């Protein structure tokens, strides 16, 4: 009796593996990521987003009268911000 159960379990397991392989083979083309299917669209959207953020930072800085005429201060503020974030990053690791 136990042999029949073991044989039945093995047959069910083999059948399940076969079905899984067939399903994976059938839907293999649909499993590509969006980036793999539309690389230029994703790169274009990412670039557009980055440019929009950088442009908005520029406009925001230009709207502050103190910083608009002092590019050296903008540069120093950027260095300070990068130093602070780098220090925080090192401490978190």
PyMOL commands that set and color helices and strands:
alter all, ss='L'
color gray80, all
select helices_A, chain A and resi 2-26+28-31+34-37+39-62+65-68+71-92
alter helices_A, ss='H'
color red, helices_A
deselect
rebuild
show_as cartoon
